Amino acid sequence: MPASHHTTLHPIGESQVLTIPPELALSGNEVLIRKEGERLIVEPVKPKSLVSLLNTLQDIPDPFPDIDADLLPLDDVIV
């Protein structure tokens, strides 16, 4: 059985906010939530498109290489 983590619930109006520890953080920004008996089940929502999936990824900090740097200009191409 996975390790348990103690966390807190914060009341906001008639709702509650659940603080999720970093080691249990979910990807994306939408979840499905349901209750089974006394258990509360929280699952990430699967992205509906490739663009949605790409929007959940972190930015790549490395500079992107200039792959066109060694190409000849179109005027210099011999056909």
C-alpha positions as MATLAB code, in Angstrom:
seq = 'MPASHHTTLHPIGESQVLTIPPELALSGNEVLIRKEGERLIVEPVKPKSLVSLLNTLQDIPDPFPDIDADLLPLDDVIV';
ca = [
       0.000    0.000    0.000;
       1.362    3.490   -0.870;
       2.568    5.747    1.918;
      -0.039    8.015    3.511;
       0.388   11.766    3.815;
      -1.286   14.048    6.339;
      -2.563   17.251    4.753;
      -5.081   20.015    5.431;
      -8.484   21.129    4.186;
      -9.217   24.845    3.954;
     -12.818   26.127    3.943;
     -13.609   28.644    1.205;
     -17.258   29.671    1.296;
     -19.266   26.435    1.022;
     -16.345   24.584   -0.628;
     -13.075   23.120    0.634;
      -9.574   23.352   -0.795;
      -7.318   20.312   -0.390;
      -3.586   20.920   -0.039;
      -1.740   18.229   -2.037;
       1.895   17.610   -1.052;
       4.426   18.094   -3.900;
       5.300   14.393   -4.015;
       1.646   13.611   -4.832;
       1.042   16.531   -7.218;
      -1.026   15.759  -10.303;
      -0.245   16.948  -13.813;
      -2.589   19.326  -15.592;
      -5.068   21.660  -13.966;
      -8.301   19.632  -14.007;
      -9.327   16.601  -11.966;
     -12.281   14.281  -11.602;
     -13.445   13.796   -8.027;
     -15.827   11.161   -6.638;
     -16.688    9.616   -3.309;
     -16.634    5.857   -2.733;
     -17.854    5.140    0.794;
     -15.613    7.195    3.080;
     -12.892    7.538    0.412;
     -12.482   10.597   -1.785;
     -10.965    9.676   -5.162;
      -9.165   12.416   -7.138;
      -7.946   11.622  -10.676;
      -6.327   13.836  -13.323;
      -8.457   14.536  -16.390;
      -6.830   13.147  -19.523;
      -6.174   15.874  -22.120;
      -8.638   15.794  -25.015;
      -6.187   16.807  -27.744;
      -2.488   16.970  -28.512;
      -2.553   20.745  -27.946;
      -4.146   20.208  -24.514;
      -1.455   17.678  -23.661;
       1.357   19.968  -24.862;
      -0.052   22.821  -22.756;
       0.465   20.706  -19.614;
       4.203   20.259  -20.291;
       6.820   22.484  -18.714;
       8.827   24.844  -20.933;
      12.210   23.574  -22.127;
      14.821   25.996  -20.762;
      17.560   24.968  -23.245;
      18.012   27.104  -26.373;
      16.613   25.434  -29.481;
      19.333   24.779  -32.087;
      19.216   26.689  -35.384;
      18.779   23.728  -37.715;
      18.635   25.971  -40.801;
      22.008   27.629  -40.182;
      23.904   25.454  -42.709;
      21.275   25.534  -45.477;
      21.970   27.312  -48.754;
      19.720   30.222  -49.733;
      17.169   29.252  -52.382;
      18.979   31.461  -54.953;
      22.107   29.285  -54.610;
      20.341   25.943  -55.097;
      21.189   24.188  -58.381;
      18.220   22.386  -59.917;
];
